[in-house]
Amino acid sequence: MAEFTYRGRRAHQIENEWLRVVMTVEGGHIAEITHRMTGINPLWAPPWPTMEPSKWDRLKNPGYGDDAESKLLSGILGHNLCLDLFGAPSKEEAAAGMTVHGEASVLPYEVRSRDGMIEASVVMPQAHLKFSRVVTLDRDKVRFRETVENLSAWDRPIAWTQHVTLGPPFLENGVTEFRATSVKNQALGNRPVELERFSKAAESGGFSTHLMDPAAEWAWFVAFSAHYKLALGYVWKQQDFPWLGTWEENRARKVAPWNGRTLTRGMEFGASPVPESRRKMIERGSLFGVPAYRWLPARGTASVSYWAFCRATEEIESAVAYAKG
């Protein structure tokens, strides 16, 4: 299919009888996994208008804030990729132009879509990495295949996280339910995020990291809207992404572009337990005896496969069984 305009953004889409998937050209964000029968997209669309990150300018676009996250927030939608940084850059990296969660979420991709498939790739000039993704549809499943190539002659410690962010109308305060294969968890800050239900609190819920069950080959999370009788789930190999981070925002951030009006929950599965600078990630080394990053050999590649589903169901346990199956 040809490129089209989505919320003012260059994008590609694929669809079948069950689902519609939209991916932006700039940033490579999965903006939609829409359940066609209900018309509901569980993924987050910010309440502010997004723009192409390549057009963002700190002075001309102050509505997105004035820090290392602003360029990312100018274009963020739904499921974004954190590579090869999960979290904020150091003070020095930010001064050199690095953004929160790394280059992959703000660069323009080479994208083409055809025969129910989206193929996308991007070269990250500062990180010296090449990232490729293939997205295909299989009934009510979305299948992802990703490869990262190290273009340098150095072994690299990298973060690699799928930042899946949910939003209204699917996400409802105190209503939306969650399940995951978590066996241990640790809160960042004073307040843990309740994993099994979206908080009713009218403040930010902070961040918690969860170790996915090392005894299981597959890890997963499921989110369920009782209102719409709809479930969204992601399933991946535990060895590829041993960590799931949970983060939520309940209209607490008053600065631009949040402006106290944002309701969202991040379900962030990846190779690192905590969003932090590269230096802190390496100094941490591990948590619960499990590595906090992965190595990418010089001139080497690493590939992962995972899948998502979005399906109508009367109860969350039915969706859990589907994820397990």
C-alpha positions in Angstrom: 0.0 0.0 0.0 1.1 3.6 -0.6 2.1 5.9 2.1 -0.7 8.0 3.6 -1.3 10.8 6.1 -2.2 9.8 9.6 -2.9 12.5 12.2 -0.7 14.8 10.1 2.1 12.2 9.9 3.5 10.1 7.1 2.5 6.5 7.8 1.8 3.0 6.3 -1.0 0.6 7.3 -2.0 -3.0 6.8 -5.3 -4.6 7.6 -7.4 -7.7 7.5 -10.8 -8.8 8.6 -9.8 -8.5 12.3 -7.2 -5.8 12.7 -5.7 -2.6 11.3 -2.1 -1.7 12.1 -0.6 1.7 11.4 3.2 2.5 11.6 4.6 6.0 11.3 7.5 6.7 8.9 9.3 9.0 11.4 10.0 7.4 14.7 8.7 4.0 13.5 5.9 4.1 16.0 3.1 1.5 16.0 0.3 4.0 16.2 -2.6 1.6 15.9 -3.5 -2.0 16.6 -7.2 -1.4 16.0 -9.9 -4.0 16.6 -12.0 -3.5 13.5 -15.3 -4.9 14.8 -15.3 -2.4 17.8 -13.2 0.3 16.2 -11.1 0.5 19.4 -7.4 1.1 19.3 -5.9 0.2 22.7 -2.7 2.1 22.0 -2.1 5.6 23.3 -2.7 8.7 21.1 -1.5 11.7 23.1 -4.0 14.5 23.8 -1.7 16.9 22.0 -1.2 17.1 18.2 2.0 15.2 17.2 4.4 16.3 14.5 7.2 14.8 12.5 10.3 14.8 14.8 12.5 16.0 11.9 10.5 19.3 11.9 10.7 19.8 15.7 12.6 22.9 16.8 13.3 23.7 20.4 12.6 27.5 19.9 9.7 27.2 17.4 7.9 24.4 19.2 7.9 25.2 22.9 4.6 23.4 23.4 6.5 20.1 23.7 8.7 21.2 26.6 12.3 22.1 26.7 14.4 19.1 27.7 15.9 15.8 26.3 12.4 14.3 26.0 10.8 17.1 24.0 11.7 15.8 20.5 10.4 12.3 21.4 7.2 13.8 22.8 6.6 15.8 19.6 6.0 12.6 17.6 5.3 9.8 20.1 2.4 7.5 19.4 1.4 4.1 20.8 4.2 1.5 20.8 7.6 3.1 20.4 11.1 1.5 20.3 13.8 2.3 22.9 17.2 1.5 21.3 20.0 1.6 22.3 19.0 3.6 25.4 16.1 3.0 27.8 15.6 6.1 29.7 17.2 9.6 29.8 20.6 10.4 28.4 23.3 11.7 30.7 23.7 15.5 31.1 26.6 15.5 28.6 24.7 13.3 26.1 21.7 15.5 26.3 23.9 18.6 25.6 25.2 16.7 22.6 21.7 16.3 21.2 20.7 12.8 22.5 17.0 12.2 23.3 15.2 10.1 25.8 15.1 6.5 24.7 17.6 7.0 22.0 17.6 7.7 18.3 15.2 5.0 17.1 12.1 6.8 18.2 12.8 10.1 16.3 14.6 9.2 13.1 12.9 8.7 9.7 12.6 5.1 8.6 12.7 3.5 5.1 9.2 2.0 5.0 7.2 0.0 2.5 4.0 -1.9 2.8 2.6 -4.6 0.6 0.6 -7.9 0.7 -0.3 -7.5 4.4 3.3 -6.7 5.4 5.2 -3.6 6.6 9.0 -3.6 6.2 11.0 -0.8 7.9 14.6 0.0 8.6 16.7 2.8 9.9 20.4 3.5 10.4 21.2 5.2 13.7 24.3 7.4 12.9 25.2 8.2 16.5 24.7 4.7 17.9 26.2 3.1 14.8 23.4 0.6 14.6 21.0 -0.5 12.0 17.5 -1.6 13.0 15.0 -3.5 10.8 11.4 -4.6 11.5 8.9 -6.7 9.6 5.3 -6.6 10.7 2.7 -9.1 9.4 -0.9 -10.0 10.2 -2.2 -13.4 11.1 -5.9 -13.3 11.8 -6.1 -11.4 15.1 -2.4 -11.5 15.7 0.3 -9.0 14.7 3.7 -10.7 14.3 6.9 -8.7 14.7 10.4 -9.7 13.5 13.2 -7.3 14.5 17.0 -7.3 13.9 19.7 -5.0 15.2 23.0 -4.8 13.5 26.2 -3.4 15.1 27.9 -1.3 12.4 30.9 -0.7 14.6 34.0 -2.7 15.4 33.3 -2.7 19.1 31.2 -5.1 21.2 28.3 -3.0 22.4 26.2 -3.1 25.6 22.7 -2.1 24.5 19.2 -1.5 25.9 16.4 -2.7 23.7 12.8 -2.2 25.0 9.4 -2.2 23.4 7.6 0.7 25.0 3.9 -0.3 24.6 1.7 2.5 25.8 -2.0 2.2 26.3 -4.6 5.0 26.4 -8.3 6.0 26.5 -10.9 4.9 25.6 -9.5 1.4 26.2 -7.6 2.5 29.3 -10.0 3.6 32.1 -9.0 4.7 35.5 -9.5 2.0 38.1 -11.2 -0.3 35.6 -8.7 -1.7 33.0 -7.2 -5.1 34.2 -3.7 -6.5 33.6 -2.0 -9.9 33.9 1.6 -10.8 33.3 4.1 -13.6 33.9 5.9 -11.6 36.7 7.7 -13.4 39.5 9.6 -10.6 41.2 9.2 -6.8 41.1 10.8 -3.6 42.4 9.5 -0.1 42.5 11.4 2.9 41.3 10.7 5.7 43.7 8.3 5.7 46.6 5.2 4.3 45.0 4.9 1.0 43.1 2.6 0.7 40.2 -0.2 -1.8 40.8 0.2 -4.4 38.1 -3.2 -5.9 37.9 -5.4 -2.8 37.7 -4.9 0.7 36.4 -4.8 3.0 39.5 -7.7 5.2 40.6 -5.2 7.7 42.1 -5.3 11.2 40.6 -1.5 11.3 40.5 1.4 9.7 38.7 1.9 6.1 39.7 5.6 6.0 39.2 7.5 3.0 37.7 7.9 -0.6 38.7 10.0 -3.3 37.1 9.0 -6.9 36.9 11.1 -10.0 36.2 9.3 -12.3 33.8 9.3 -15.9 34.9 12.8 -17.4 34.0 11.4 -20.9 34.1 9.0 -20.2 31.2 10.1 -20.0 27.6 7.5 -17.4 26.8 6.6 -14.2 28.7 3.4 -12.1 28.1 1.2 -9.4 29.4 -2.6 -9.0 28.8 -4.7 -5.9 29.2 -8.5 -6.1 29.4 -11.2 -3.6 29.1 -14.4 -4.9 30.7 -16.3 -1.9 29.2 -15.4 -2.9 25.6 -15.0 -6.6 26.2 -11.6 -6.3 24.5 -8.2 -7.6 25.3 -4.7 -6.6 24.0 -1.8 -8.8 24.7 1.9 -9.2 23.8 3.9 -12.4 23.8 7.6 -12.7 23.6 10.5 -15.0 24.5 11.6 -14.5 28.1 15.3 -14.9 27.1 15.0 -12.0 24.6 13.2 -9.6 27.0 13.4 -10.7 30.6 11.9 -7.4 32.0 8.5 -5.7 32.0 8.3 -2.1 33.2 5.0 -0.6 34.3 4.5 3.1 34.3 1.4 5.3 34.4 0.4 8.9 34.3 -2.8 10.0 35.9 -3.1 13.7 34.9 -0.3 14.6 37.4 2.4 16.1 35.1 1.5 19.8 34.7 4.4 20.8 32.4 4.1 20.9 28.6 3.0 19.0 26.7 1.3 16.9 29.5 -0.6 19.9 31.0 -2.4 17.7 33.6 -4.7 16.0 31.0 -2.9 12.8 30.2 -4.1 9.3 31.2 -1.8 6.5 30.1 -0.1 3.2 31.1 3.2 2.0 29.7 3.8 -1.8 29.5 7.5 -1.8 28.6 9.1 -5.2 27.9 12.8 -5.3 27.1 16.4 -6.2 28.0 16.7 -3.6 30.8 14.8 -3.4 34.1 14.9 0.3 34.7 14.8 3.5 32.5 18.2 5.1 33.2 21.3 6.5 31.5 23.7 4.2 29.8 26.3 4.8 32.5 23.9 3.8 35.3 22.7 0.8 33.3 26.2 -0.5 33.0 27.0 0.3 36.6 23.8 -1.6 37.7 24.9 -4.6 35.7 22.0 -6.8 36.9 19.0 -7.0 39.1 17.8 -10.2 40.9 20.8 -11.8 39.3 19.5 -11.2 35.7 21.5 -8.9 33.3 20.3 -5.3 32.9 21.4 -5.1 29.3 22.5 -7.3 26.4 25.7 -7.4 24.4 25.8 -6.9 20.7 29.1 -8.2 19.2 31.2 -6.1 16.8 29.8 -6.3 13.3 27.2 -8.7 14.7 23.4 -8.9 14.7 20.7 -10.0 17.1 17.1 -10.8 16.1 13.9 -11.3 18.1 10.4 -12.3 17.2 7.2 -11.5 19.2 3.5 -11.1 18.6 0.6 -9.1 19.8 -3.1 -9.8 19.7 -6.3 -7.8 20.0 -9.5 -9.7 20.4 -13.0 -9.6 21.7 -13.5 -11.6 24.9 -15.9 -11.7 27.8 -13.3 -12.0 30.5 -9.5 -11.5 31.0 -8.9 -15.2 31.8 -9.9 -16.1 28.3 -7.3 -13.7 26.9 -4.7 -15.1 29.3 -5.4 -18.6 28.0 -5.0 -17.3 24.5 -1.6 -15.8 25.4 -0.5 -19.0 27.0 -1.6 -21.1 24.1 
